[in-house]
């Protein structure tokens, strides 16, 4: 996350380049959920969320850069 922000700051041309930040929201929520989790079986449902969030991030970052 940090390195993509650094890349965007270095190669900044317009505000539309920052739309990928929207994909950080579910990723951060997932990080909090995983951190608070005490039972490994409950993490199975989180995998799909992470995969979709990562896919959204890749699409937004690739399309607007």
C-alpha positions in Angstrom: 0.0 0.0 0.0 2.7 2.4 1.0 4.8 1.8 -2.1 1.8 2.4 -4.4 1.2 5.7 -2.7 4.9 6.6 -3.2 4.7 5.6 -6.8 1.6 7.8 -7.3 3.3 10.8 -5.7 6.3 10.5 -7.8 4.3 10.0 -11.1 1.4 12.3 -10.2 -0.5 13.8 -13.2 -4.1 14.0 -12.2 -6.4 13.2 -9.3 -8.0 10.3 -11.2 -4.8 8.4 -10.6 -5.7 8.1 -6.9 -9.0 6.2 -7.4 -7.3 3.0 -6.5 -7.3 4.2 -2.9 -10.9 3.1 -2.8 -9.7 -0.5 -2.8 -7.7 0.1 0.4 -10.9 0.4 2.4 -11.8 -3.3 2.3 -8.2 -4.4 2.6 -7.8 -2.3 5.8 -11.0 -3.7 7.2 -9.8 -7.2 6.5 -6.5 -6.5 8.2 -8.4 -5.5 11.3 -10.6 -8.6 11.1 -7.7 -10.9 10.8 -5.8 -9.2 13.6 -8.7 -9.6 16.0 -9.5 -13.2 15.0 -8.6 -15.9 17.5 -10.0 -18.9 15.6 -8.2 -20.0 12.4 -11.4 -21.6 10.9 -13.0 -18.2 10.7 -10.3 -16.9 8.4 -11.7 -19.1 5.5 -14.4 -16.6 4.7 -11.9 -13.7 4.7 -9.9 -15.2 1.8 -12.6 -14.5 -0.8 -12.8 -10.9 0.4 -9.1 -10.4 0.2 -9.0 -11.9 -3.3 -11.8 -9.7 -4.6 -10.3 -6.6 -2.9 -6.9 -7.3 -4.5 -8.5 -7.8 -7.9 -10.3 -4.5 -7.5 -7.0 -2.8 -6.5 -5.2 -4.3 -9.5 -7.9 -3.2 -11.9 -8.1 0.3 -10.6 -4.4 0.8 -10.3 -3.8 -0.6 -13.8 -6.6 1.3 -15.5 -5.8 4.7 -14.1 -2.0 4.6 -14.3 
